[in-house]
Amino acid sequence: MEIQPVSLEVIKTQMRQFLASKEPEVLAIRGDWGVGKTFTWEQTLNEAQTLKQSGEDPNAIVLNYYSYVSLFGVSSLQDLRTEIAFNKLNTIDLKHAEGITKFQQASGRYMPKILSQVFKYAGVNTGTLVDTMFASMSNSMIRNTIVCIDDFERSNIPEKETLGLINDLKCKRGCKVVLLLNDKITKEFQSYREKVIDYDLEFKLNPKEATGLVFGKNHENRLYSLIESNCEKLEIKNIRIIQKIKNIVDEATNNHKLNEY
C-alpha cells in the first residue's frame, strides 16, 4: 500500500467522507511536524459539527460520539482506553457527555475511599480492584465512536500493541479511527499497516495552502497579505511557525496600532 501525496482539498474531502460514513475504518494522516494535520482535522470536524447541529446536513457526522486522545505521555493500553472513554463528546455539540463527566468526577473523588473501607479487612488488593473496575467500565464505554489518536510516534506504548487496539476498535467495537502521525515510520509499523489501516494519506501542503489555513480566504487585511506573500517566497509551510508570525502581528496591531503605518 503506497502513501498517496495529495492536495489539501483532497485530504479535507477524505476527512468529510470519513465523518459521514458509518463504516468502521482507519484513516491515517501522515506528515511532518507542524504541517497542520491536527489543525486541519479539527477544522474539518468543527465544520461538519456545525452542519449537523444546524440541520443543514444531519449526516455530516454519522456517529454520535467523538473522542480525541494524544498519545504523548500515555504509558499503557489501559490508560489509552480510559482516555478514549472519558474524552467522549456528543457530536451534535462537541461537549462532554454529561453522564461520563459526572461519573468521572464522582468516581475520582469518592470511589477509591469507599472501596478502601469496604475491602480494608477482606484481604483484597484495593488498587488492583479499582484498576479492574475502571478497565471494565472504560472498555464498555467505547463503542460506535469516532476516535482521533494523535502523536502516535510520541507514545511509550509499543506500536504493535497500539495498532492491535486500533484494529480491535474497528473490528469489534464499530469505531472509526483517524490516526495522526509523523511521516517517519518504523519497520514494525510498516509490517502491521496493511492489516490495520484502510486509507493512508500524506499531508504535504504547499506554502499557499499553509498560509490559507492560518489566515483564511478572501480576507482584506493588508498585513496578512504581506505575510502570506513573504511566506510563499520563503517557502514556509510549517503551520505553527506561520501561526506564531500571525500572533505577533496581531499583538503588534492591537497594542501598537501597527495598521496605521
Secondary structure, 3 states (H helix, E strand, C coil): CCCEEECHHHHHHHHHHHHCCCCCCEEEEECCCCCCHHHHHHHHHHHHHHHHHHCCCCCCCCCCEEEEEECCCCCCHHHHHHHHHHCCEECCCCEECHHHHHHHHHHHHHHHHHHHHHCCCCCCCHHHHHHHHHHHHHHHHCCCEEEEEECHHHCCCCHHHHHHHHHHHHHHHCCEEEEEECCCCCHHHHHHHHHHCCEEEEECCCHHHHHHHHHCCCCCCHHHHHHHHHHHHCCCCCHHHHHHHHHHHHHHHHHHCHHHC
